Amino acid sequence: MNILGIANNDYSGACLISNGQIVAAASEERFTRIKAHKSFPNHAINFVLSEANLTLDQIDKIAFGWASDFSKEKHLELYFDRIVEACLTSSSDAVILRKRLKDEMINDADTQNEFHQFLKDNNILDKVIYIDHHESHANAAFLCSPFDDGITISCDGRGDFQSFTLSKFSNNKFKVLQRETTFDSLGYFYGRITALLGYKPNRHEGKITGLAAYGDPTKLIHKMRKLIDIDQNYRIRAKFEDGYLPSYNNNYQQLKFLFHGDKPEDIAAAAQAHIEHIEHIEHILTTVVQQYVSKEHPQNLCLAGGVFGNVKLNQRLRELDGVKNIYVLPAMGDDGLPLGAAICCLFEFAGTRIKVPSMKIGPEIKPSEDIIKSLSSNYCYTLSNQHDVIEKSIKALKSNKVIGLAKGKMEFGPRSLCNRSIICSAKDITINSWLNERMNRTEFMPFAPIVADLFAKDCFKDWDYDHVASHFMTMTYDCTEYFKTHCPAVTHVDDTARPQVITQRSDPFTHQLLVCWEQESNEPALINTSFNMHEEPIVCTAENALANLGKGVIDLLIFNEDLIVWKKDNNKELEYLND
């Protein structure tokens, strides 16, 4: 069976599954070079089809992760009860709720029509399968996890008239235990705080997570409870009168008034504490599903949806009593919908799971020989074996040089996982200033570390070999004293880090580089940050990577584990590369 997953909403892209395996997936932004490009994913579709030498006529199912249908079964009673409850509390809330419902229908109409026109133009209307938005998130998280049973949670701004679902997988089926409306959205809560502090909602929430470590959450937690909280029945309930609105775009005057005179770092800290300790997801897990979760009967937890891009929240959930292990879908947000919808479609029609798929499923860097032919006279290069490339890389790293990695297939999702990464020493704590300046970034979060699995237990408290989520940089860990001492540049002010733990099997080159680096430097980690300038998509092609070298973002560039390229005007400084 050939399944094509498509998304054309805030993040557009495509994924192809053939013969029960993921062939390829990519976001449209990587081809158009426009960050979070909201356009139909023509480039991405053409790419994934070409990877399997297929045409649209040979596709059996088209999976779309937005049902965009107000379902009597899922939504009618949920919304009726919530609207009645809100109107009994305050009749003025009815105006807000009505606008939210209307906006939701209008917002999805254009993307639905565009998708329908694509199906019609290609005469494939009979092949489409609409997958509920939150099933595309949560169910796919479980189906991709290494677990045989568990609890799934999806949480984001909104999708198919919901902002939160909690389900249990058993007997080969998903059973929904709790749903929440779009009115009561933790995603909108955190996004509105993001906008209040001057950042772009639905994109820059990670900056708030980083900023939070600099503030005092106790000063303003009472104000956060005025916006959204848990009621006596353990349901998430928004409070519209003080500045919470289920939208990123609506009036912020009430919110500004509520937090007038408060420090940004304290606002961020309180918002982060509120979403972590909830007061919300934590209470729901330990009460609503207490018949499933306990110290005596721990459960696996599978997470997806944009809220679970919050790596600190994921750590807190992992640490809860009754949680055995966690898997976060690596492409957890709406950029992961093409993969999520295709995964759910495969399970529905073939009963097949793809456990812990690689995210290195995008376009491949062209052969080194072809790259050499295209180099201008402004560049020097050396083509060598893997051992020599690692040896020369370590010399560069010891000189505090910044290296770009462009090898193999591009990663799918928001994280660079060492195929399109920038790496350098984690010793120099001032790097958070000067490297961010090179990339035109203003970040509060420190750079993340890459660590070989051989050293991970020495670096991160409570880390274990079965923590597969740590392979994809989807949660933080408390750092050991050893790690904080040796790798201060990747230790946040709250003594946490967001690692990518690399195994020899997953990435032999980078694993060997890390082992040799530790032997040479006594540092168990290197910095890993995404290979892109601020507000640009992660690099896709060799040409994209070379452009960053030309701008001076990096000092040297490694292609395909055998080719090192650097600018000619740095030749004297990097003369050891010519050895």
N, C-alpha and C positions, 0 to 999 in steps of 0.2 A: 504494500500500500504506500502511495506517495501522498504526503500531506504537506500542504503549503500554509503556514501561519502568517497572517498579515495584521499589521496595526497601522493606522493612519491618523491617530489622534495627536496628543501633545508630543509623543515620541513615535515616530513611524519607523517601520522596519519589516523584515521578513525572515522566516525560518523554514527550512525544508527538512522533513523527516522522510526517509525512504528505507524500506525493508527493516523497519523497527529501530533505526539509528538516526541520530541527528547528522545530517550531511553538512549543513552550513547555516549560519545566521548572522545578520548584520543590521545595524541601524542606518537609516538613510543619511543621517548627518555625516557619517564617515566618508560618504561619496561626494556630497554637495559641499562639504566643509563649512556648513552653517550649523552652529550649536543648537541642538534640540529642534531641528528643522521640522516644522509642522507641514509636511507635504506628502503627497502620495508616494509610497516607496518603490518607485519604478526601478531605480538603480539597484536597490536591495533585492527585489524580486528577480531581476535579470541575473544578478550575481548568484543567488542560491540555486536557481535553475541550471545555470551554466556549470556549477560545481558537480552536478549529477548528469549533465548532458540530457536534460529533460526540457520539454516544452510545456506550456500550460495545458495543452490537450492531454498530456500524459499524467496530469495530477488527478488523483481520485477524490480528495477532499480539500476544501479551502476553509481553514479555521480562522474565525474572527473573534477576538476577545472582548467584544462589546455586544451583548444581546440587545441593549437599548429598548427593552420591552418592560413595561410596568406589569409585572406578573401578579395575577390574582392570588396564586398560591404563596408566593414569596413576600409580596409587598402590601397587599390590600389591607389585611388586618393590622400589620405592623404600622402602616402609615395612619390608618383610621384611629387607632388607639393613641398614637403619638400626637396627632393634631388635636384630638379631643383633650388630651392631658394639657397641652400647651395653651389651648384656649381657656381652659378652666383656671389656669395660672394667670394668664394675661391675655386679654382679647386682642391687644395690639400685636401679639406674636403671629397672629393669623396672616397678616400682611407679609411678614418675613417668610413664613413657610410656603405661602402661595407663590411668592417670587422664586424661591429656591426650586420648587417643582417645575415651574415654567421655564426657568433658566436651564434646568437639566435637560428638558426635552428639546429646547432650542439649540443648546450647545452641541448636542450629539447629531442634530439633523444634517448638518453639512457633511460631516465625516461619513455618516451612514449613506447619504446620497452619492457621495464620491465613490465609496466602496461599491455600492449597487451599480453605478454606472460602469465601473471597471468589470464587474461580473457580466453585465449586459453586453458591453463592447466585445468581450472575449467569448461570449456564448457559453458561460460556465455557471449560470444561475443555479442549476440543479446540483452543483457540487458544494455549495456553501453550508457550513455548520456554524451557527452562532453559539458561542460559549459565554456563559455568565462571567462578567468581569472579575468578580471575586473568586470564582472557581478557577479562572485562568491564572490567578495569583496563588491562592492557597492550595488547591488540589494539585497544581503542578509542583508546588514546593514539596508536598509529600511524595508524589510520584517520582521526583528526582532525588529524593533523600535515600540514604542507605538503610532506612528503617522498614520493618515489616508491619508496624502499627504505630499510631501516634495521634496527636491532636494538631490540627492545622488552624492557623489564624491568618486572615488577610485584613490589613488595616491601611487605609490611605485617605486621600481627600474625598473622593467619591468615584463611583462607577456602578452603573445599572441600579441606581436608586439605593445604594448601600454605601456605607463607609467602613463597615466592620462585619466580619463573619468569623464564627468559631465553630469548628466541626471536629468530629471524631471519625477516624477511619478504622473500620473493623469489618470482618466478614466480606472483604473485597468491595465495600461500599463506603461512601461518605455520608455522614448524618450531620446536618446543621443543628447545632445546639443553641446558637444565639446569633441574631442579626441586629444591626443598628442602622438607622436611617442616615441619609446624607445630612439631615439637620444636625445630627450629633456626631460630628466628625473630628476625631483627634488630628487628622491630617490638616483640616482647615484651621484648627486651633494653633498648631505649631507653625503652619504657613503664615497665618496672620501675625504671629509674633515675629516671624522672619521679616515680613514686610514692614512692620512697625519699627524695626531696628535698622531699616534702610536697605535691606537686601531683597532679592527677587524671590517671591514665594514659588514653591514647586520647582526650585532649582538650588537655592543657596541655604537650605536648612542645615547642612553640615557645618556651615560657619557658626550657626547658633549653638550647635552641639559643642564646638571647640571653644567658643566664647564663654560658655556656661562655667567652665572650670575656673574662670577668673573671678566669679561672683559668689555672693552668699545667697543660697536659695531660701533661707529661712525668712529673709526680710520681706519677700513678696509672694510667698506661697499662698497666703490668704487671698490675694488678688487673682491668682490663677484659678482658685476654687470658685471664684465668682463667675468665671467664664465657662468652665465645663467641669463636670465631676461625676461621681457615681451616686445613684439614689439608693434608697433602702432595699430595692430589689436587685441591686447590682447591675443596673442598666446605665449606660453612658448617657448623660443628660446635659445638653448645652443650656446656657442661660443668656438669652439674647439681649437683655436690657443693659448689660455692662460693657458691651463692645465685641462679644463673640458674634460672628455672622458666618453662615455656611457658604463662604465665598472668599476668594483671594482679592477680589476687585472692589467690593463695596466699601462704603464710608468707614473711615478709620478715626473719626473725631472722638467717638466715645472711648475707644481704646487708648488714644493719645491722652485723653483727660484722665483715665484711670491710672495711667503710669506716668503722669506729669511729674517731672523732677526726679524720677528714679533713674539709677545708673543702668546703662545698657547691659553690663555684665551681670547685674543682679536680676534684671528681667530675664535674661537668657538662662541663668542658673535656676530660677524658679520654674520657668517653663520646662526645662529639662528634668528637674526633680519631679515635677508634677506628672510628666508623661512616663518617667521611669518607675515611680513607686506606686503609682495609681492604686491605692486610690483608683486605678483604672484597670489596665490589662492584668496586673498582678492580682487584684482582688477578684476579677472575673474568673481567672484561672483557678484560684484557690477556693472559690465558693461555688460558682455555677457548675463547675465540673469536678467538684470534690469527690464525687463517686468514682471518678476515673484517676484522679491525681492525688497522691499522698506519699509520705516518706516510705511507707511500706510497699506502695505500688507506683513507683515512679514511671513517668511517661516521656516519650520523645515529643519534641515540639518542632513543628515545621512552620516557617514564617515567610510571608511575602506581602507585597504592597509597599508603597513608598515610605510609610512610617518606619518600616524595618530597615531602611537605609540608615537609621539611627543606631550606630554601633554600640553606644553606651546602653541604650534600652535593651539591646539584644544580650549584652553581658548580664544585666540585672535579671532578665528572664532565665538565662542559663543557670544563675546562682540560686534560683528559687528552690525551696524544698519541694520535692515531688517531680522535678524536671530531671530526666535522665541525661538527655543530650539534645542538642539543637542543630537543625539544618535551616539555613536561610537561603532561599533561592538566590543565586549570585546576581542575576538580573532581576532584582526584587521589585523595581518600580514598573511604570508603564512601558519603559523601553524593553522590558522582558515579556510583554504580552504576546508577540508573535511566537516565541518559544513556548510560553505557557499554554496558549490556546492549542498549539499543535500537539503538545504533550498530552493534554486532556482529551483531545480528539483521538489520538492513538489508543489511549486507555479505553475510551468508550467503545470504539469499534473493533479493536483487536485484543483488548485486555492486557496490553503490553506496557511495561514500565521501562524507563531508561534511568537506572540508578547512578547518581553522582556523575552527570555528564561533564565533560570538559567544556570550558567556556572559550577555548581556543579554536573557534569554528568560523572565523571570518576570512577575509581575503589574505592570501599568502604573499610574503615578500618575494619579489622575483629573484632569480639566481644571481649569485654574487658576480659571476662573469658578465652578466648583462648590466649590472650596476656599474662595474668598472668602465665598461664601454661608454656609459652615459656621463661619466664624471668630467667636469670642466677642468681647466688647468689650475683652478683655484684650490684644488684639493690634492692631498697626498693619500696614499693607501698602502696597506700591506695585506696580502692574502696568505694565510697560514693555516696550520692545523689547530684543533681546539685547544690542545695543551698550551701552545705558544700564545694563543689569543688570551687565555686565562692568565698566563704569566705576565703578559704586557698590561692587561687590564688591572692587575693587582699593583703593578708599579705606578700606573696612573692614579689609582684610588689612594695609594699611600701619599701621593703628591697633591691630594685633595682635588683631583680633577673630577669633572662631572661627565658621566658616560650615558649615552643613549643606546637602548637595546631595540633593534628592529629585526625580528627573526620569526620565522614560521608564520602561523596563522594569527591574525589579529583577534584579540579577545572580544567576546560579546558581553555587553553589560557595562556598568559604570566604572569598573576597576581595571586598571592595568596590572596584568599578572606576569610581568617580565618578558612578554613578547613585544610589547609597545610601552616600555618603561624607561624612566630616567633613574639611574642609580648613582650613589656616591657614599662616602664614609659617613657613619652615624656618630662620629666623635665630636665634631665641631658644632657646638650648640648655636653659634651665630649663623649657621647655614639657613635657619628659618627666616632670617632677614635677607641675606644676599642671594640665595637661590630663588626665593619667591620674587625678589626684585627682577632677577633675570627673566623670569617667566611672566612678569607683570601680574603677579597674584598678590592678593591681600588675604592671607589665611590666618586664622587663630588656631586651627588644628595643626599639630606638628606633622611632619612627614611620617609616613608609616614605615615599619621595618619589614624586610624579608629575612627570614631565618631558616636555616636548614633544620629539618626535624630532629637531627642529632643533638641540637643545642636547645630546643624549645622548652624542655622541662626546666632547664637552668635559668631560663629567661622570664617565663610567665607562670604566675601562681595558678595552680589547679588545671594547667593545660594537660591534655592527655592525647595519646596517639589516635583515638577514635573521634577527636574533635574535628570533623571534616569541614565545619564552617570556617575554621581558621585557615584553610587552604585558599579561601576566596576573599579575605580581608573584610569579613562581614560582622565582626564583633571585636570589642576591646577586651583586654586582660589586664589585671593588676601586675605590675612589673616587679621582679625580684630586685634586691639591692645590687646583685651582680650585674644585672642588665642596666639598671639606672646609672651605675658607675661607668660602665664600658660603652654605653650607647645613649648618651644624654640627648642627642639631637632628635631621637625618635621616642622619647619619653615625655608625655604631656605633663603639665603642671600638677595634675591630679594623680600622677604616678601610674597612668595607664598607657597602653600602646595598642594599635590596631594592626596586628601582624598578618603577613602572608607566610605561612609555614610551608616550606617546599620540600618535597620528597624526591629521592633519586629517580623514582619512576615517573613522576609528573613532569620534571624538567631537569634532565641529567646535567646540562650545561650550567645552569644557574646553581644547582645543588653543589656541583664540584667547585664552582667559583666561590661559594660561601664557605665551603670547608677549607679551601686553600687560603681564603682571606682571614679566617679565624686563626689559622696556623701562623700566618705572617704578622697579623696585627693585634691578636688577642681580643678582637672585637667579634662578637657572635652574630652581628647583623650588618646589613647595609640599608641605606635609605632606598625606598622604592616609591616614586611618585609618577603620576601618569605623564606620558610623553605628549605634552601639548602646552601651548601658551594659554594664558587665561582667556576664558570664553571662546576657545577654539575646541573643536572635537579632537579626540585622541588621534594621533597620526595613523594613517591607514597604509599608505604606499611608501616606497623608498624615496620618492620625490618629496613627500610630506616630511619625512625624517630629515632629509638633506636640507630642506628649507630651514628647519630649526637649528641645524648645525651652522648654516650660513648666518643666521641671526645671532649666533653666540649663546644660545640657550644652553648648549652642551659644548664640551671641549673635544670629545671624540665620539664616534658612532660605530657601533658593532652591528654588522649585518650577518645574519645567518650563521653566527657562531664561528665564522672563518675569515671575515673581512673587517678590517678596521680602517676607518676613513677619518681624516682630520683636515683642518684648513691649513693651507700652505704657510700662512703668516704665523702659525703656531709651530712650525716644523722644528725650530731650534729648541723650543720649550719641551717638545715631545720627541726629541731625537732618539730616545730609546725604543720607540716604536719601529724604527727602521732597522733595528738589529737583526 
